[in-house]
Structures are given as C-alpha cells and as structure tokens.
Amino acid sequence: MVEKKVSLDIKSLARDLRSGSRAALARAITLVESRRGDHQALARELVQMLLPDTGKAFRVGITGSPGVGKSTTIDALGTYLIEQGHKVAVLAVDPSSARSGGSILGDKTRMARLSASDDAFIRPSPSSGTLGGVAAKTREAMLLCEAAGFGVVLVETVGIGQSETAVCDMTDFFLALMLPGGGDELQGIKKGLVELADMIAINKADGDNLKRANITAADYRSALHILAPRSEHWHPPVETYSALTGDGIAKIWQKVLDHHKAMNASGDFAARRREQQVKWMWSMLEQRMLARLRSEASVRTRVRKIEAEVADGHLTPALAAEQILGLLQ
C-alpha cells in the first residue's frame, strides 16, 4: 500500500513538473541527487516517466579559466534569451563542490538579473564527490529541466580539466570563453580545450581591451586552421564580445543557432545525441557498480583487504580487479 502511494506521488510530481512548477523541478532534482537507495529508485522511475518530454532543448556547455567572466556571460546571455522568449536553466559541473559546497552558490549573486527572473532556473552543482557522479546527476537534472519546459539549458564547468570533457559530452554546443592578450593568448590550445570547442569567444572586448581582444581572436583563428574540427560540417568560429556591455551576446547566440541548423541538416546532431545516450548508459553503469561496492558492508570490508594486499605488493592490481569484479556477481 505504501509503495502504491509513493508511485502516485511520483506521478503527481511528474505532472507538476510538466506544468512548469519550479518547486516541483527543485524537488525532482533533489530526489535525483539523493544518495538513498529508495530515492534513487524513485528518481529512475521519474526520469523514465518524463523521457518523452525531454530532448527538445538547446544544450549549451560553457567553459573558461577562472576570471574569464563565465558568470557575467551566463547572466548576459540568459537575460538576452529570456528577452527573446526562451526559458533558461543554468546547471554546473563542479567536482570540487563535494569539498566546497558548490561554488555556483556564489555565482548566483553574480547572475543577479537571471536569478531574479521567473523564466530562469539556477541550480548549484551536485556534491557527489567524483566527476563521474557529478556529471551523472547533472545529466539527469538537465532532462528534468527540459521536461519542465526550459528551452535552453546552459551547463557551466567550474574548475578545469576533465570536467570540460564531461560537459562537452552532455551538450550539443560547447562554448569556450577566453581573455584578451597577455602572452599566453593560446592557453586553450595547450589544454586541448580548443579541440572540444564549437566556438571560441573572447570576453572583455571593451574600452582599452578592444584592440587586444581583436588580436587574440585573430591568433585563435590562425590556430584553428591547423586543427581538425569535430565535424566536417562546422568550423568553429572565433568572436569577440563584452559580457559587461552586452555587445556581441546576440552574435554568440546566432552562432549557436547556425550550428544547430548545420548539424541537423547533416545528420550530425541526431548522431551526436545518440552517441551521448549510450555514453551516459555506460557512465551510469560504472557509477552503480561503484555504489554497490561502497554500500554493502561485507563487500566494503573485502575490498579494503584487497586494497591493503595491493598496497603491500602481495597482489597484482589486475588480479585484485578480477577479485573485486567477482564480489559484484
């Protein structure tokens, strides 16, 4: 009887979420982020129920080094999109949030206009501890935002490195923000970030920085000529803009629309989404297997013993992995 009531609660939560209730969306994301086994089972049921209502949004990943102005850019872009009639959700992938409590909480204050709008929804990064866990929860949150009627989902990477690849793998368009000039103009090239980007945008192209921003943009354009693009149907453009004044924000969104049109026409859009779905499945499986290893007391004890034997040099990592795999059967 209790199970039936819970199921009905999930149905009413799904109904409220579909109607655009922000409170229902927040509750649903909290359910997805919960580490409790019963909550996770309900979350899976909820996401499956809402699956037909997902997939219609523009999914845009936004990355850039600290100080580049990600928050002000998201605030300016999100506000522009709302003025164009869109509903905008902002999510974050921050592997450090398990320690810090989620740095986008601070970003909310830097997204003043967006956070005041009824057509915007800003959610801090889930604090799941591992990048895989954070990314998995963010993907589910993205589907829930789509089911709630948000037509644009902006996913911010907080921090650098692996989180960029994770966000690139869950979005349709990956935007890399850069700063003008300074001797390390091509910092993105070294990190391999440019190879992931569908567009490079140079922020702070205003006042005294304008000339430097244009020179930096020219440097990136030259560099992109020698790199193979992710798709033969799209060559990443390099643009300048100012999050402070709003100049160039409309141009950035136009490039997102141009990319969407080109990818749809070539079939790359559907292919990339299909590929992402399968990647997500394997990622979720990996998370579930690790969760089982950590949640069952008897398994945890055995794993600790195996770890100790590997650390002491009595057991090879290969054989240890085989033994741990046996514990899951």
C-alpha positions in Angstrom: 0.0 0.0 0.0 2.9 2.4 0.9 4.6 1.6 -2.4 1.4 2.5 -4.3 1.2 5.9 -2.5 4.9 6.6 -3.4 4.3 5.7 -7.0 1.3 8.1 -7.1 3.5 10.8 -5.5 6.0 10.3 -8.4 3.1 10.7 -10.9 1.9 13.9 -9.3 5.5 15.2 -9.1 5.8 14.4 -12.8 2.5 16.2 -13.6 3.5 19.3 -11.6 6.9 19.4 -13.2 5.4 19.1 -16.7 3.2 22.0 -15.9 6.3 24.1 -15.3 6.3 24.2 -11.5 9.7 25.4 -10.3 9.1 23.9 -6.8 8.4 20.5 -8.4 11.5 20.8 -10.6 13.7 21.6 -7.5 12.1 18.6 -5.6 12.7 16.3 -8.5 16.4 17.4 -8.8 16.8 16.9 -5.1 15.4 13.3 -5.5 17.9 12.6 -8.3 20.8 13.9 -6.2 19.9 11.9 -3.1 22.2 9.0 -2.2 19.5 7.0 -0.6 18.7 3.7 -2.5 14.9 4.2 -2.3 15.2 7.8 -3.5 17.4 6.7 -6.4 14.9 4.0 -7.5 12.1 6.7 -7.4 14.3 9.1 -9.4 14.9 6.5 -12.1 11.2 5.9 -12.3 10.5 9.6 -12.5 13.1 10.3 -15.3 11.8 7.3 -17.3 8.3 8.7 -17.0 9.4 12.1 -18.2 11.7 10.9 -21.0 9.1 11.6 -23.8 9.1 15.3 -22.7 12.9 15.7 -23.0 15.4 16.3 -25.8 13.9 19.4 -27.3 16.1 22.0 -25.6 19.3 23.7 -26.8 22.0 22.2 -24.6 25.0 24.6 -24.4 28.2 23.9 -22.4 30.2 26.9 -21.3 33.8 26.7 -20.1 36.7 29.1 -19.4 39.5 29.6 -17.0 38.8 31.4 -13.6 38.5 35.2 -14.1 37.2 34.9 -17.7 33.8 36.1 -16.7 31.6 32.9 -17.0 29.0 34.0 -14.5 28.6 37.5 -16.1 28.5 35.9 -19.5 25.8 33.5 -18.5 23.9 36.3 -16.8 24.1 38.4 -20.0 23.3 35.5 -22.4 20.5 34.2 -20.2 18.9 37.6 -19.9 19.1 38.1 -23.7 17.5 34.7 -24.3 14.6 35.4 -21.9 14.0 38.7 -23.7 13.8 36.5 -26.9 11.1 34.4 -25.3 13.1 31.5 -24.0 13.1 29.8 -20.6 16.6 29.3 -19.4 18.1 26.7 -16.9 21.6 27.0 -15.6 23.4 23.9 -14.2 27.0 23.4 -13.2 29.5 20.6 -13.2 31.9 21.2 -10.3 33.9 18.1 -9.0 35.2 20.3 -6.1 31.7 21.0 -4.8 31.9 18.0 -2.5 34.5 19.9 -0.6 33.4 23.5 -1.1 29.7 23.1 -1.1 29.2 24.2 -4.7 30.8 27.3 -6.0 27.9 28.3 -8.2 26.1 29.3 -5.0 28.4 32.3 -5.1 27.8 32.6 -8.8 24.1 33.1 -8.2 24.9 36.5 -6.7 26.9 37.3 -9.9 23.9 36.3 -12.0 21.7 39.0 -10.4 19.4 39.6 -13.4 19.0 36.0 -14.2 18.3 34.8 -10.7 15.5 37.5 -10.4 13.7 36.2 -13.4 10.7 33.8 -13.3 11.8 32.3 -16.6 15.2 31.3 -15.3 16.2 28.3 -13.0 19.7 28.2 -11.5 20.9 25.1 -9.7 24.3 24.6 -7.9 26.5 21.6 -8.8 25.5 18.4 -7.0 28.1 17.4 -4.4 28.6 13.8 -5.4 32.4 13.6 -4.7 33.6 12.2 -8.1 33.4 13.9 -11.5 31.5 10.9 -12.9 28.9 11.2 -10.1 28.6 15.0 -10.5 28.2 14.6 -14.3 25.6 11.8 -14.0 23.4 13.9 -11.6 23.8 17.0 -13.9 22.6 15.0 -16.9 19.5 13.8 -15.1 18.9 17.4 -13.9 19.2 18.6 -17.5 16.5 16.1 -18.6 14.2 17.3 -15.8 14.7 20.9 -16.8 13.7 20.0 -20.3 10.6 18.2 -19.2 9.7 21.3 -17.1 9.7 23.4 -20.3 13.1 25.1 -20.3 14.1 25.5 -23.9 17.7 26.4 -23.2 20.0 24.6 -20.7 23.3 26.2 -20.1 25.8 23.9 -18.4 28.8 25.6 -16.8 32.1 23.9 -16.0 33.6 25.0 -12.7 37.2 24.3 -12.4 39.4 22.9 -15.3 40.4 19.7 -16.9 38.2 16.6 -17.0 35.0 18.5 -16.3 35.3 20.1 -19.7 35.2 16.8 -21.4 32.2 15.7 -19.2 30.2 18.8 -20.1 31.2 18.6 -23.8 29.8 15.0 -23.8 26.4 16.1 -22.5 25.8 19.2 -24.6 25.1 20.0 -28.3 27.2 23.2 -28.4 30.4 23.7 -26.4 31.4 27.4 -26.0 35.0 28.2 -24.8 35.5 31.7 -23.2 38.9 33.3 -23.4 40.5 36.5 -22.2 42.2 39.0 -24.5 46.0 39.0 -24.9 48.7 38.6 -22.2 51.4 36.4 -23.7 49.6 33.1 -23.2 46.9 34.0 -25.8 46.7 30.4 -26.9 46.3 28.9 -23.5 43.4 26.8 -24.7 45.5 25.1 -27.4 47.8 23.6 -24.8 44.9 22.2 -22.8 43.3 20.6 -25.8 40.2 22.7 -25.0 40.1 24.3 -28.4 39.7 20.8 -30.0 36.5 20.4 -28.0 35.1 23.8 -28.7 32.3 24.5 -31.2 33.1 28.2 -30.8 35.7 30.4 -29.1 34.5 33.8 -27.7 36.9 36.4 -26.4 35.3 38.3 -23.5 36.1 41.8 -22.2 36.3 43.3 -25.7 35.5 46.8 -24.5 37.4 50.0 -23.8 41.2 49.7 -23.8 40.9 45.9 -24.2 39.2 46.1 -27.6 42.3 46.1 -29.7 43.9 43.3 -27.7 40.7 41.2 -28.0 40.7 41.5 -31.8 44.4 40.5 -31.9 43.7 37.5 -29.7 40.7 36.5 -31.9 43.0 36.6 -35.0 45.5 34.4 -33.2 42.9 31.8 -32.4 41.5 31.9 -35.9 45.0 31.1 -37.2 45.5 28.3 -34.8 42.1 26.7 -35.6 43.2 26.4 -39.2 45.7 23.7 -38.3 43.4 21.7 -36.0 40.8 19.2 -37.4 37.3 20.3 -36.4 35.0 17.9 -34.5 32.6 17.9 -37.5 33.3 18.4 -41.2 30.1 20.4 -41.3 31.1 23.0 -38.8 34.3 25.1 -38.5 34.4 26.7 -35.0 34.2 30.5 -35.3 36.1 32.9 -33.1 34.2 36.0 -32.0 34.7 38.9 -29.5 32.1 40.2 -27.1 31.7 42.0 -23.8 29.6 40.5 -21.0 29.8 43.9 -19.3 28.1 45.9 -22.0 26.3 43.1 -23.8 27.9 43.8 -27.1 28.3 40.6 -29.1 25.9 38.5 -27.0 23.3 38.3 -29.8 26.1 37.2 -32.2 27.1 34.4 -29.9 23.5 33.0 -29.8 23.2 33.4 -33.6 26.3 31.1 -33.9 24.5 28.5 -31.6 21.5 28.6 -34.0 23.7 28.4 -37.1 25.5 25.4 -35.6 22.2 23.7 -34.7 20.9 24.2 -38.3 24.1 22.8 -39.8 24.3 19.8 -37.5 20.6 19.0 -38.1 21.0 19.3 -41.9 24.0 16.9 -41.9 22.5 14.4 -39.5 25.4 15.0 -37.1 23.0 16.4 -34.4 21.0 13.2 -34.1 24.2 11.0 -34.3 25.8 13.0 -31.5 22.8 12.8 -29.3 22.5 9.0 -29.9 26.2 8.6 -29.1 25.8 10.6 -25.9 22.9 8.5 -24.7 25.0 5.3 -25.0 27.9 7.0 -23.2 25.6 8.1 -20.4 24.4 4.5 -20.0 27.9 3.1 -19.6 28.8 6.0 -17.2 25.7 5.3 -15.1 26.5 1.6 -15.0 30.0 2.4 -13.8 28.5 4.7 -11.0 26.0 2.0 -10.0 28.8 -0.7 -9.7 31.0 1.6 -7.6 28.0 2.5 -5.4 27.4 -1.2 -4.7 31.0 -1.7 -3.8 30.7 1.2 -1.3 27.2 0.5 0.1 27.4 -3.2 1.1 29.3 -3.6 4.4 30.6 -7.1 3.7 31.8 -6.1 0.2 33.4 -2.9 1.6 35.4 -5.0 4.2 36.6 -7.4 1.5 37.6 -4.5 -0.8 39.6 -2.9 1.9 41.5 -6.1 2.5 42.2 -6.4 -1.3 43.4 -2.8 -1.3 45.8 -3.5 1.5 47.2 -6.5 -0.3 47.8 -4.5 -3.4 49.4 -1.6 -1.4 51.7 -4.1 0.3 52.8 -5.6 -3.0 51.2 -9.1 -2.3 48.6 -8.9 -5.0 48.8 -7.5 -8.6 46.2 -4.8 -9.5 45.0 -7.0 -12.3 44.2 -9.9 -10.1 42.7 -7.6 -7.4 40.4 -6.0 -10.0 39.3 -9.6 -11.0 38.5 -10.4 -7.4 36.6 -7.2 -6.8 34.6 -7.9 -10.0 33.7 -11.3 -8.6 32.2 -9.6 -5.5 29.6 -7.9 -7.7 28.2 -11.2 -9.0 
